[in-house]
Amino acid sequence: MLLFALVIAFCAYASVGFGLKGAVPSGLPVDLIVFAVAMLAAHLAIRRYAPYADPLILPLAALLNGLGIVMIYRLQESGRNGNPGLQVTDMGTSATSFQVMYAAIGVLALIAVLVLISEARVLQRYTYTLGAIGLVLLAIPALLPDSMSAVNGAKVWIIVGRFSIQPGEFARLALAVFFAGYLVAKRDVLSLAGRRFLGIDLPRVRDLGPVLIAWAASLLILIFETDVGTAALFFGMFIVMLYLATQRTSWLLIGVLLFLFGTFITAQLSSHVMERFTVWLHPFKYATGIGYQPVQALEGMAFGGLFGTGLGQGQPYHTPLVQSDFIVSAFGEELGLVGLMAILIVFGLLVQRGLRAALAVKDPFAKLLVGGLSFVLALQVFVIVGGVSGLIPLTGVTTPFLSEGGSSLVASWILVGLLIRVSDSARGPAPQPIQDEGMTQVVRAA
Amino acid sequence: MNRAILKISLACLAMFVLLLINVNYVQAFEAGKLASKPGNIRVFDQQFQYQRGSIIATGDSKDVTIAESRLIKGTDEYQRYYPYGKVYAPVTGYNSIYGNTGIEDTENSLLAGTSSQLTVHNFTALLTGKQKQGATVELTISPAAQEAAYKALSTSTNGHAAALVALNPSTGAILAMASYPTFNPNELTSLNGTTLDRNDNRLLRDPSQPLLNRATQMTLPPGSTFKIVTSSAAFSTGKVANPSTTISAPQPLTLPNGNLLNNDDDELCGDGNPPIIEAFYLSCDTAFGKLGIRLTAPVLRKYSSLFGMNRPPSVQTQAAESVLPEGKDWLDPSLTAFTAIGQYNDEVTPLQEAMFAATIANHGKLMEPYLVQQVLTPGLSVISSHTPAAIPGTGISSTVAGYIQQMMNQVTHNPAGTAYLTAGPPATGNSLTIDGKTGTAQNGVNNTGLNDAVFTCFVPGTNGGSSPIAVGVMVQGGGYGADAAAPLAVAVIKAYLAAHS
């Protein structure tokens, strides 16, 4: 399966060369070979440290990452080295090498996760530590001056010299662990106490505390970092995990209402958020101004039509930021509806494998953690692909595995590491009972 | 907890299903609509990468390419080129980054190769590695007639705005479509942004409106040419039996509201009670004014519709509607008198003028005017081909058409006829017969403006054959229809017949 994914990436790479210059790129595709080695390393590490893990997760992630690297290579070459097209703004000449490097770092992080965390439960010990770390990571960009944190209107970065990271990507993982730990501890209280009203179980007012705190935190992100996407992911993840822990629909309802209310408030307060709504509703009215980017994305996707223009033969370079937030529009344009649907289905499969692991695993902490993480992966794809294709208002979040950028990629690989770890526990055999005259018996945790 | 996880799984499934539906909507369902959005930079850029189809004038025995895309030396980009510059500009229009007009606009998807009719061809081209190419559009235009029309308009109108349309009456094929002043479409195909911008601005701001195709977009009062419609209504309703029937032609005519209507130069029309044919070739306003009052406005409007007015023209280019509007007071008989002589609020295009003559020439049957004869794939297989058809709900009886033809014949052949000198035997010799009707529409406050000159005419079919050509001309502010407009039509007819003898 992994080989399959790698072969697809290599073929796509050759296809880019064909599309741009009419020949297979000369010279060794060093970047891709490094990538392939990293993926094989990940495979061996999984064999060694998580032998029972779901065998589909790594190939799916590798396929997405490989396609992302190929597309970044294609965009990097656009308008350079005698290739047709225009140069993509804000894109360096070695974007591909950097992306491959981040993929390698991501694989190292994945291996580290597998080695250090022998069982998901280990993380439960660090519930509050990780919670604190998550909040701090989330808050740093808001506290830094704009010059060190703002890019294109969203204040979500930590920029030091030439390096920049998006701490929110990692904060999301840390907070997922925190939520899982906290909710496992408190779920009985949260799910049992309360009153019934209109057929819905309402929680006690004081139990609303954590929800309100999460809501307030995401609102603060919205206001200080003008980043609706991250806020939606963060809040969505929390609400879903709360629902998973308590199984009470009222939490979902309360969560959705609070989110809509919060967005409404911020839309009134922040012109940036309001603008996104206006552009979503009438993109073509602002086609030469604030709607330029979404209009280019839509026209690009439409230009690709059913089968796409072929890699290297479209004009994705017209869309600003096509290498990061808008990379799906480049796939839509060059691989067509067929290619984009295939990519969405690969994402869907990855989410499904995660949820399957959550279903199968016994440990409630792991269940909650992986359920929440899988959902947030689906939500992230929904938010960005939906935003780019005009289904929902556009919010700037990265496309997992595909977008250019190290933070998102490394965080995605860590997420995959956690999925693999939990699927390994879920599918592995129960520890062998020690057959010592029946004196000791391992009781499987229910 | 598993029940909740299953529910969340369903939510995830729903999100992916929504995304899949939406990308299908954008990339398949809406793709065509998005591709035709103005300013779609990809579709426009693509035009330079593929060869846009040619436009060919096929009205004569020898085909003439009037628009093509040529490879720019040393690049792999194509540029649109119009080999005859201004001559065919009203027909082709232009294809520029700022938009398309004319045939370049109406046939854009075929010329650009994006039409669904070309899907199969494009797919085969993709598989065989051939380059994508637009379809070739073949027009009915006769190069001989078009060049004569261009020359006549640009040299013989004393700088007045004018337009001419020539039709084949038995098919509706447009043989010539000229407008003056006009523009050189090559000025709008420059790949240099600054040059293009400068030319575009200049043409747009030019007060003489060179970009306007007056042949189908300028509407002027038809003047006395409308007497064709008034006479048809009179014959068809039985108010007047035949061309010899006398009608009342007082000088002056006192209108119901007390105002007076005078003939040109206040001359008496015949003996004051002439046969309608005499009133027609002398073009007496009082006779037809009075006839109009008897017929009433709704009847005139009905017969104007039978000549193709009061409906959006279906000709394959941008065109204005020729109308006899049901405006305020339009039923007032005093105003109907003016409607009947084409001087109230009826307004027509030069195309409509040609359609007046074509209806008579084709024995009362009005054929739908058209420009595109057929469309061919780059591999020269026919995608679509025009079948001539009458415009539904139009036309008059062949008897009435015969009467009108007799009367139009006298306009050019009776020495007292208004166009005897300019379109009759003195101008055409004895071998060529042209039947026509002049119009001189007064306008401006109290008729102080320059008169618009109008002429509509046709060459009748010989020995029961079909008429080869009908022409409508309008010269804005040109003066007398017989003097300013008729010679233009004669020049085009002579050139066309010479090329088809």
Boltz contact constraints between the chains, C-beta under 6 A:
constraints:
  - contact:
      token1: [A, 240]
      token2: [B, 8]
      max_distance: 6.0
  - contact:
      token1: [A, 243]
      token2: [B, 4]
      max_distance: 6.0
  - contact:
      token1: [A, 244]
      token2: [B, 1]
      max_distance: 6.0
  - contact:
      token1: [A, 244]
      token2: [B, 4]
      max_distance: 6.0
  - contact:
      token1: [A, 247]
      token2: [B, 4]
      max_distance: 6.0
  - contact:
      token1: [A, 298]
      token2: [B, 34]
      max_distance: 6.0
  - contact:
      token1: [A, 299]
      token2: [B, 34]
      max_distance: 6.0
  - contact:
      token1: [A, 299]
      token2: [B, 40]
      max_distance: 6.0
  - contact:
      token1: [A, 299]
      token2: [B, 42]
      max_distance: 6.0
  - contact:
      token1: [A, 301]
      token2: [B, 26]
      max_distance: 6.0
  - contact:
      token1: [A, 301]
      token2: [B, 27]
      max_distance: 6.0
  - contact:
      token1: [A, 302]
      token2: [B, 31]
      max_distance: 6.0
  - contact:
      token1: [A, 302]
      token2: [B, 34]
      max_distance: 6.0
  - contact:
      token1: [A, 302]
      token2: [B, 35]
      max_distance: 6.0
  - contact:
      token1: [A, 303]
      token2: [B, 42]
      max_distance: 6.0
  - contact:
      token1: [A, 305]
      token2: [B, 31]
      max_distance: 6.0
  - contact:
      token1: [A, 315]
      token2: [B, 42]
      max_distance: 6.0
  - contact:
      token1: [A, 318]
      token2: [B, 41]
      max_distance: 6.0
  - contact:
      token1: [A, 337]
      token2: [B, 27]
      max_distance: 6.0
  - contact:
      token1: [A, 337]
      token2: [B, 28]
      max_distance: 6.0
  - contact:
      token1: [A, 340]
      token2: [B, 23]
      max_distance: 6.0
  - contact:
      token1: [A, 341]
      token2: [B, 20]
      max_distance: 6.0
  - contact:
      token1: [A, 344]
      token2: [B, 19]
      max_distance: 6.0
  - contact:
      token1: [A, 344]
      token2: [B, 20]
      max_distance: 6.0
  - contact:
      token1: [A, 348]
      token2: [B, 16]
      max_distance: 6.0
  - contact:
      token1: [A, 351]
      token2: [B, 12]
      max_distance: 6.0
  - contact:
      token1: [A, 355]
      token2: [B, 9]
      max_distance: 6.0
  - contact:
      token1: [A, 358]
      token2: [B, 5]
      max_distance: 6.0
  - contact:
      token1: [A, 359]
      token2: [B, 2]
      max_distance: 6.0
  - contact:
      token1: [A, 359]
      token2: [B, 5]
      max_distance: 6.0
  - contact:
      token1: [A, 367]
      token2: [B, 1]
      max_distance: 6.0
  - contact:
      token1: [A, 371]
      token2: [B, 5]
      max_distance: 6.0
  - contact:
      token1: [A, 375]
      token2: [B, 8]
      max_distance: 6.0
  - contact:
      token1: [A, 378]
      token2: [B, 12]
      max_distance: 6.0
  - contact:
      token1: [A, 378]
      token2: [B, 15]
      max_distance: 6.0
  - contact:
      token1: [A, 382]
      token2: [B, 15]
      max_distance: 6.0
  - contact:
      token1: [A, 385]
      token2: [B, 19]
      max_distance: 6.0
  - contact:
      token1: [A, 389]
      token2: [B, 22]
      max_distance: 6.0
  - contact:
      token1: [A, 389]
      token2: [B, 23]
      max_distance: 6.0
  - contact:
      token1: [A, 389]
      token2: [B, 26]
      max_distance: 6.0
  - contact:
      token1: [A, 391]
      token2: [B, 22]
      max_distance: 6.0
